[in-house]
Structures are given as C-alpha cells and as structure tokens.
Amino acid sequence: MPPIIIADHLTKNFKIEKKEPGLKGTIKALFSSEKIVKKAVQDISFQISEGEIVGYIGKNGAGKSTTIKMLTGILVPTSGKCYVNGIEPYKNRQKNAQNIGVVFGQRTQLWWDLPLIESFTVLKGIYQVSDYDYKSRMEFINDILEVKEFENNPVRTLSLGQRMRADIAAAIIHNPRVLYLDEPTIGLDVVVKDKMREAIKELNRNFKTTIILTTHDMIDIEKLCKHIIIIIDDGKIIYDDSLERLQEKGELTEIVKQIFIGGEGKRDEINKI
C-alpha cells in the first residue's frame, strides 16, 4: 500500500523586509526595498503510512507549522512537492480539505459567539455530512471527548480545555483520513491532557486515522507516537524513524531537550542512530 503522505524535497522560503534596529532602521526601511530570504523549511523528504501516529517535533521556529500548512494547502511550496492521499494540496484545496482535519493549538475554527453545537451544524453542511453519518459521528465524539455537557454554551465562554476538545471534534466531524494536530495539548492541565491523549488513540484505533502531531510534551510523544520526525531550527530533518530506536539508546529525553533548547546540540549523535 502506498504511503498516504509524501513530502518530496519540500522547501519553503519567505521574503521579508530587511530592517535595522531602532528608529533609524525603521525610517531607512521606508525608503528601501531590500529583502532577505528566510528559509523556513529546507529540502525535506519523508513518507507516512496510513494509520500511523507520527510525532513531528522540534523547537519553535524550526518549520513544523510551515510544513503542516504546505500539507494542508494553506501555503504553496517554494520548490519540491507534497502529496496527501494522492493529491497535491495547494493545487486542489477543496478536494484535499474533504480528506483532512486540522487543529492549530493557538487558533480555532469555531464561531466565537455561537453555541458550540451551531458550529458543528455549520461544519456538517460545509462538508456535506449526511444526517445518519452526523448522528453516528456525534455519538462517537461525545463518547471520547465529552462535549455534550457544554455543546449549548457559546464558544467564547468555554475553558481552554473545553475549546481544545471542541476543536478536535470540529476537525473530525467529516471523518477525515488525515488529522493534523499542531500543539493540541498546549496550556492544558494534566487531567485534560490525559483525556486528549486517550481521544487521539481511540480515534486512530477505531478509524485508522493517520495523525501528525506536533508537540513539545515528551509524554505526548511517548504515549502516542511510534514514528517520530525531528526537525531543527534551520528547517532540516535530522531524524525520521521509530521512537523505539531512540528509546533503546536511552537518550530520548536528553536528545529532545537539546533539540528544543539548542537545535544543533545532538545532531551528530542522532545521525549516528
């Protein structure tokens, strides 16, 4: 069976205005068109099989979210290609959107002033989910995410933990084959984190949903992911293999700590594994 996600020499650069510090730099920038190129993702390649839960990890600014935005079709690659379920995402955003769900930990796709259930109803219409499938899906969602207790509350009144559960529910209403979770447990307390992890495992177990998870939480990685991809802060992948291989070396915690703190600290050691 071919992989469901393929990244083939994927690169993304951003052109940003060159600006020197201070007031003088601000004034100078008004009369200058000089730009510098920021290499967010550099020539990365990987493949993900259907039904995997993959940890995509690295420090802030390493290029994780940029990669996900290319896989979802939000961003167009500077060079290289990516395929999700055989589709180039940015070339066919609508078809790709039918097959994916996305949760960004710092953003929401819910309507702020509407009761939560109204957001679900709107998404049901957008994705053209049948009444039967919607009812079945909501039963599963309520079972694993327990959103029924606050589904009639306006989204703006929900706690962070409730909103994150609601966002995951919104992302899986149409039963996507691929789910991208970008920092889904950020800021949550221990109890809610455990519920979220169980929900992710249950979703994968019941529907073979392929899940890409970005996180800084070691427990997320150890409890959910068998396959991990490590990217460092110059946008390059330095490890793409099983979690078990790192655990066998007994260096997982130290390696990941170094990646998050220093980027380059353990590059050579990881490459030897």
NORVEN-V344592 format. One record per pair of residues at least 24 apart in sequence whose C-alpha atoms are under 10 Angstrom apart, sorted by sequence separation. I is the first residue (numbers start at 0). J is the second residue. D is the distance in Angstrom with one decimal. If there is no record, write none. Layout:
BEGIN
I/J/D
I/J/D
END
This chain:
BEGIN
12/36/6.4
13/37/5.1
14/38/8.9
38/62/8.9
39/63/8.9
40/64/9.9
71/95/7.3
72/96/8.4
140/164/9.3
144/168/7.4
160/184/8.4
163/187/8.8
178/202/9.9
195/219/9.7
199/223/8.0
200/224/9.7
245/269/8.4
248/272/8.2
12/37/5.5
13/38/6.5
39/64/9.7
40/65/7.2
70/95/9.3
71/96/7.4
140/165/9.2
143/168/9.5
159/184/9.8
160/185/9.5
178/203/9.6
193/218/9.7
197/222/9.3
221/246/9.3
247/272/10.0
11/37/8.7
12/38/4.5
13/39/7.1
39/65/7.1
40/66/7.1
159/185/9.4
160/186/8.3
161/187/9.7
177/203/9.9
192/218/9.6
193/219/9.1
196/222/7.7
197/223/8.9
229/255/8.6
232/258/8.6
237/263/9.9
11/38/6.4
12/39/5.7
13/40/9.7
39/66/8.8
71/98/9.9
140/167/9.0
141/168/8.6
159/186/7.7
160/187/5.9
164/191/8.9
176/203/9.8
192/219/8.6
196/223/7.1
231/258/6.7
232/259/8.9
245/272/7.5
10/38/7.9
11/39/5.7
12/40/7.0
71/99/7.6
97/125/9.7
140/168/6.1
159/187/7.0
160/188/7.8
163/191/9.5
167/195/9.0
174/202/9.6
230/258/8.4
231/259/8.2
237/265/9.7
238/266/8.8
244/272/7.4
10/39/7.7
11/40/5.0
12/41/8.2
70/99/9.7
71/100/8.8
97/126/6.8
139/168/9.6
140/169/9.3
158/187/9.8
159/188/9.6
183/212/8.1
184/213/9.7
185/214/7.9
193/222/9.8
229/258/8.3
230/259/9.9
232/261/8.8
233/262/8.4
237/266/6.7
10/40/5.0
11/41/6.7
71/101/8.1
96/126/8.9
97/127/9.5
116/146/9.3
160/190/9.6
161/191/8.7
164/194/9.0
168/198/9.9
176/206/8.2
177/207/9.2
178/208/6.9
179/209/8.5
180/210/7.3
181/211/8.1
182/212/7.2
183/213/8.0
184/214/7.7
185/215/8.3
221/251/9.5
231/261/9.0
232/262/5.8
233/263/9.4
236/266/9.9
237/267/8.9
239/269/9.9
9/40/7.2
10/41/4.7
11/42/8.4
115/146/8.9
116/147/8.7
119/150/9.2
137/168/8.4
140/171/8.4
160/191/6.2
164/195/7.2
167/198/9.3
171/202/9.0
175/206/9.2
176/207/7.7
177/208/5.7
178/209/6.2
179/210/5.9
180/211/6.1
181/212/6.0
182/213/5.4
183/214/7.6
184/215/9.2
185/216/8.3
231/262/5.4
232/263/8.2
238/269/6.6
239/270/9.8
8/40/9.7
9/41/6.7
10/42/4.9
11/43/9.8
115/147/9.5
118/150/9.5
136/168/9.3
137/169/10.0
140/172/8.2
159/191/9.7
160/192/8.3
163/195/8.6
167/199/9.1
174/206/8.1
176/208/5.2
177/209/4.7
178/210/4.8
179/211/5.0
180/212/4.8
181/213/4.9
182/214/4.9
184/216/8.1
230/262/8.7
231/263/7.3
237/269/7.1
238/270/6.8
240/272/9.6
8/41/7.8
9/42/4.9
10/43/6.7
68/101/9.6
116/149/8.8
117/150/8.5
139/172/9.8
175/208/7.2
176/209/6.2
177/210/5.8
178/211/6.4
179/212/6.3
180/213/6.4
181/214/6.9
182/215/7.5
237/270/6.6
238/271/9.8
8/42/4.3
9/43/5.0
10/44/9.5
67/101/9.0
115/149/7.6
116/150/5.1
117/151/8.2
137/171/9.6
160/194/9.8
164/198/9.1
174/208/8.4
175/209/8.8
176/210/8.6
177/211/7.9
178/212/8.5
179/213/8.3
180/214/8.6
182/216/8.8
217/251/9.0
238/272/8.7
7/42/7.8
8/43/4.9
9/44/6.4
44/79/9.0
46/81/9.7
49/84/9.2
114/149/8.8
115/150/4.9
116/151/6.0
117/152/9.8
118/153/9.7
136/171/8.3
137/172/7.4
160/195/9.1
184/219/8.4
217/252/7.4
231/266/8.7
6/42/9.3
7/43/6.7
8/44/5.0
9/45/9.3
40/76/9.3
41/77/9.8
42/78/8.2
43/79/8.7
44/80/9.3
45/81/9.5
46/82/9.6
47/83/9.6
67/103/9.9
114/150/6.6
115/151/5.8
116/152/8.2
117/153/9.1
118/154/8.8
136/172/6.3
183/219/9.8
6/43/6.9
7/44/4.7
8/45/8.6
40/77/9.4
41/78/9.4
42/79/7.4
43/80/9.9
44/81/8.9
114/151/5.0
115/152/6.0
116/153/8.8
117/154/9.8
135/172/9.7
136/173/8.0
171/208/9.7
182/219/9.9
229/266/9.9
6/44/4.8
7/45/6.9
41/79/9.8
113/151/8.7
114/152/4.9
115/153/5.8
116/154/9.3
134/172/9.8
136/174/7.8
217/255/8.1
5/44/7.5
6/45/5.2
7/46/8.6
38/77/9.9
64/103/8.8
113/152/7.9
114/153/3.9
115/154/5.6
133/172/7.0
216/255/9.9
217/256/9.2
5/45/6.0
6/46/6.4
112/152/9.2
113/153/5.0
114/154/6.0
115/155/9.3
132/172/8.9
133/173/7.9
215/255/8.9
229/269/9.5
4/45/8.1
5/46/4.6
6/47/8.9
112/153/5.5
113/154/6.3
114/155/8.8
115/156/9.9
132/173/8.4
133/174/9.6
215/256/9.3
4/46/5.7
5/47/6.6
111/153/6.8
112/154/6.1
113/155/8.2
114/156/9.3
115/157/9.1
132/174/9.1
2/45/9.8
3/46/7.7
4/47/5.1
5/48/9.0
110/153/8.5
111/154/5.0
112/155/6.1
114/157/10.0
2/46/6.1
3/47/6.1
4/48/6.9
109/153/9.9
110/154/6.8
111/155/5.2
112/156/8.7
128/172/8.0
129/173/9.5
215/259/7.9
1/46/9.3
2/47/5.5
3/48/5.5
4/49/8.0
109/154/7.0
110/155/8.6
111/156/8.8
128/173/6.2
1/47/9.2
2/48/4.4
3/49/5.4
109/155/9.4
111/157/9.8
119/165/9.1
123/169/9.1
126/172/8.5
127/173/8.1
128/174/9.2
1/48/7.3
2/49/6.3
3/50/8.9
107/154/9.8
115/162/9.2
118/165/9.6
119/166/9.8
122/169/7.3
126/173/6.3
144/191/10.0
0/48/8.2
1/49/8.5
2/50/9.9
3/51/9.7
121/169/10.0
122/170/9.0
125/173/9.5
126/174/9.9
0/49/8.6
116/165/9.5
119/168/8.3
120/169/9.7
123/172/7.0
145/194/9.4
115/165/7.7
119/169/6.2
122/172/7.6
123/173/7.3
144/194/7.4
11/62/9.0
115/166/9.8
118/169/7.8
119/170/9.6
122/173/8.3
143/194/8.0
144/195/7.4
120/172/9.6
143/195/8.6
12/65/9.9
109/162/8.8
116/169/9.8
119/172/7.6
144/197/9.0
145/198/9.8
11/65/7.7
115/169/9.5
143/197/7.7
144/198/6.3
10/65/9.8
11/66/8.3
104/159/9.9
107/162/8.2
143/198/5.3
144/199/9.5
10/66/8.8
107/163/8.4
109/165/8.2
142/198/9.1
143/199/8.8
9/66/8.4
106/163/9.6
108/165/9.7
109/166/7.0
143/200/9.9
11/69/8.5
104/162/9.8
105/163/9.5
107/165/9.2
108/166/6.9
140/198/8.8
143/201/7.4
10/69/9.5
104/163/7.3
107/166/6.5
108/167/9.9
143/202/8.4
6/66/9.2
9/69/8.9
103/163/9.2
106/166/9.1
107/167/9.7
109/169/7.7
102/163/8.4
108/169/7.8
109/170/10.0
104/166/8.9
107/169/9.6
108/170/8.6
139/201/9.7
140/202/9.2
6/69/9.6
11/74/8.6
103/166/8.6
104/167/9.9
139/202/9.0
6/70/8.3
11/75/7.8
12/76/8.1
13/77/8.7
102/166/6.4
103/167/9.5
5/70/9.1
10/75/9.5
11/76/5.2
12/77/6.1
101/166/8.7
102/167/6.3
4/70/8.4
10/76/5.9
11/77/4.8
12/78/8.9
100/166/9.9
101/167/8.0
102/168/9.6
139/205/9.8
9/76/6.6
10/77/5.6
11/78/6.9
100/167/8.4
102/169/8.8
8/76/9.9
9/77/7.8
10/78/5.2
11/79/8.8
100/168/9.7
101/169/9.0
102/170/6.7
9/78/6.0
10/79/6.1
100/169/8.3
101/170/5.8
102/171/9.8
8/78/7.4
9/79/4.3
10/80/8.4
100/170/4.6
101/171/8.6
7/78/9.3
8/79/4.8
9/80/5.7
99/170/8.0
100/171/6.0
7/79/5.7
8/80/6.7
9/81/6.9
99/171/8.3
100/172/8.7
6/79/7.9
7/80/5.2
8/81/8.4
98/171/10.0
100/173/8.3
6/80/6.2
7/81/5.9
99/173/8.7
100/174/8.2
101/175/9.5
5/80/8.2
6/81/4.4
7/82/8.5
98/173/8.3
99/174/8.3
100/175/5.8
106/181/9.9
5/81/5.4
6/82/6.6
97/173/7.5
98/174/7.9
99/175/4.7
100/176/8.1
101/177/8.6
102/178/8.0
103/179/8.2
104/180/7.7
105/181/8.6
4/81/7.5
5/82/5.1
6/83/8.8
97/174/8.9
98/175/4.7
99/176/6.0
100/177/6.4
101/178/5.8
102/179/6.2
103/180/6.4
104/181/5.7
105/182/8.0
4/82/5.7
5/83/6.6
97/175/6.9
98/176/5.4
99/177/4.8
100/178/4.6
101/179/4.7
102/180/4.9
103/181/4.8
104/182/5.0
105/183/8.6
3/82/7.7
4/83/4.6
5/84/8.7
96/175/8.6
97/176/8.9
98/177/6.4
99/178/5.6
100/179/6.2
101/180/6.1
102/181/6.0
103/182/6.6
104/183/4.9
2/82/9.4
3/83/5.8
4/84/6.3
5/85/8.6
95/175/9.9
97/177/9.8
98/178/8.7
99/179/7.6
100/180/8.4
101/181/7.9
102/182/8.2
103/183/6.8
104/184/7.3
105/185/8.4
2/83/8.7
3/84/4.8
4/85/7.9
5/86/9.9
96/177/9.8
102/183/6.9
104/185/6.6
105/186/9.9
2/84/8.0
3/85/7.2
4/86/9.3
5/87/9.7
95/177/9.9
104/186/9.1
1/84/9.2
2/85/9.0
3/86/9.6
1/85/9.3
84/176/8.4
83/176/9.6
84/177/8.6
83/177/8.3
71/177/9.9
71/178/9.9
71/179/8.6
70/179/9.2
99/208/9.7
101/210/9.9
104/213/9.8
99/209/9.4
100/210/9.4
101/211/9.7
102/212/9.8
103/213/9.7
104/214/9.8
68/179/9.7
99/210/9.8
67/179/7.3
67/180/9.2
67/181/8.2
64/179/9.9
64/180/9.9
64/181/7.1
63/181/8.4
64/182/9.6
52/177/9.9
55/180/9.9
50/176/8.5
51/177/9.6
52/178/9.4
53/179/9.8
54/180/9.8
55/181/9.2
49/176/8.2
50/177/8.6
52/179/10.0
49/177/8.3
67/211/8.7
67/212/9.9
67/213/9.3
52/199/9.0
52/200/8.7
63/212/9.8
64/213/8.2
63/213/7.1
52/203/7.7
63/214/9.6
51/203/8.0
50/203/6.7
50/204/8.4
52/207/9.5
59/214/10.0
50/206/8.3
51/207/7.9
52/208/8.3
53/209/8.1
54/210/8.6
55/211/6.7
56/212/8.1
57/213/8.2
58/214/9.2
59/215/9.0
50/207/4.6
51/208/7.6
52/209/6.0
53/210/6.2
54/211/6.1
55/212/5.8
56/213/5.6
57/214/8.1
58/215/7.6
49/207/7.3
50/208/5.2
51/209/5.1
52/210/4.7
53/211/4.9
54/212/4.9
55/213/4.9
56/214/6.1
57/215/7.5
49/208/7.3
50/209/4.3
51/210/6.3
52/211/5.9
53/212/6.0
54/213/5.9
55/214/7.3
56/215/7.0
49/209/5.5
50/210/7.4
51/211/8.1
52/212/7.2
53/213/8.5
54/214/7.4
55/215/9.6
56/216/9.5
48/209/7.6
49/210/8.9
54/215/9.9
56/217/9.9
47/209/8.3
47/210/9.5
47/211/9.0
56/220/8.8
54/219/8.5
55/220/9.1
54/220/6.2
63/229/9.3
53/220/8.7
54/221/9.3
63/230/7.4
52/220/9.6
61/229/9.5
62/230/7.4
63/231/9.2
66/234/9.4
54/223/8.1
55/224/9.4
61/230/6.3
62/231/7.9
63/232/9.5
65/234/9.5
53/223/8.2
54/224/5.6
60/230/10.0
61/231/5.2
62/232/7.1
52/223/6.7
53/224/5.4
54/225/7.9
55/226/8.8
56/227/7.4
57/228/8.6
58/229/9.4
60/231/8.6
61/232/3.8
62/233/7.9
63/234/8.2
51/223/9.9
52/224/5.3
53/225/6.7
54/226/6.4
55/227/5.9
56/228/6.3
57/229/5.8
58/230/8.0
59/231/9.2
60/232/6.1
61/233/6.1
62/234/5.3
3/176/8.9
4/177/8.8
51/224/8.1
52/225/6.7
53/226/5.0
54/227/4.5
55/228/4.9
56/229/5.0
57/230/5.1
58/231/6.8
59/232/7.7
60/233/8.5
61/234/5.3
62/235/8.3
3/177/8.4
51/225/7.8
52/226/6.8
53/227/5.4
54/228/6.1
55/229/6.1
56/230/6.2
57/231/5.6
58/232/6.7
60/234/8.4
61/235/8.0
62/236/9.8
51/226/7.5
52/227/8.6
53/228/7.3
54/229/8.1
55/230/7.4
56/231/8.5
57/232/7.4
61/236/9.6
57/234/9.4
47/226/8.9
57/236/9.4
56/236/9.8
55/236/9.8
56/238/9.9
45/228/8.6
55/239/9.2
54/239/9.8
53/239/9.9
43/230/9.2
53/240/9.8
54/241/9.9
53/241/9.3
54/242/8.9
53/242/9.5
40/230/9.1
40/231/9.6
43/234/8.0
44/235/9.5
45/236/9.0
40/232/9.0
41/233/7.4
42/234/8.3
43/235/6.3
44/236/8.1
39/232/8.3
40/233/7.3
41/234/5.1
42/235/7.1
43/236/6.2
46/239/9.3
38/232/9.8
39/233/6.9
40/234/4.1
41/235/5.5
42/236/8.7
43/237/9.5
45/239/7.4
38/233/7.2
39/234/5.4
40/235/6.5
41/236/8.4
44/239/9.5
45/240/9.9
37/233/9.5
38/234/7.0
39/235/8.9
40/236/9.0
38/235/9.8
58/255/9.1
61/258/9.8
57/255/7.8
58/256/9.3
61/259/9.3
56/255/8.4
57/256/9.6
58/257/9.4
57/257/9.8
58/258/6.5
59/259/7.6
57/258/6.2
58/259/4.2
59/260/9.5
61/262/8.6
56/258/8.8
57/259/5.8
58/260/7.0
56/259/8.6
57/260/9.4
58/261/8.4
58/262/7.2
4/209/9.1
57/262/8.0
3/209/8.2
11/234/9.0
10/234/8.7
10/235/9.6
END
